[in-house]
Amino acid sequence: MSTVLEKTGVSQIVSENLVSSLGAIGPYALLAGIYFTTSLMTMFISNTATAVLMAPIAFSAAQQIGVSPYSFMFAVTLGASMCFASPFSTPPNALVMKAGRYTFMDYVYVGLPLQIIIGIVMTFVLPLLFPFA
């Protein structure tokens, strides 16, 4: 799937849109944008599919602004893995939903604040572990 997106140019278009809207602000804003885009996508499709789709976009975005892609790729990993706000992204969430009789909004109320907090923390911690330069 990601190969198709790359060969058709969709990955490049999405990457260019992220860079044009957030890249001028700086690498921290773009890193946050990659995380939150990935985090939003994983609410509706599986975390694995999200990571496969977003990895080439994150890599390309980092290259376009001339920084190391390591923190951007890790942002995709974290964004795809932090699927607290949806029952659809991973089988355990769906399993618990049925057993606990939770609604979709129950996941949003509990999970969305966690995803936002993790995103904010990650935006500042990842560049310390994987510098942009």
Helices and strands as residue ranges (DSSP letters): H 2-8, H 10-18, I 19-23, H 27-41, H 47-65, H 70-81, H 91-100, H 104-129
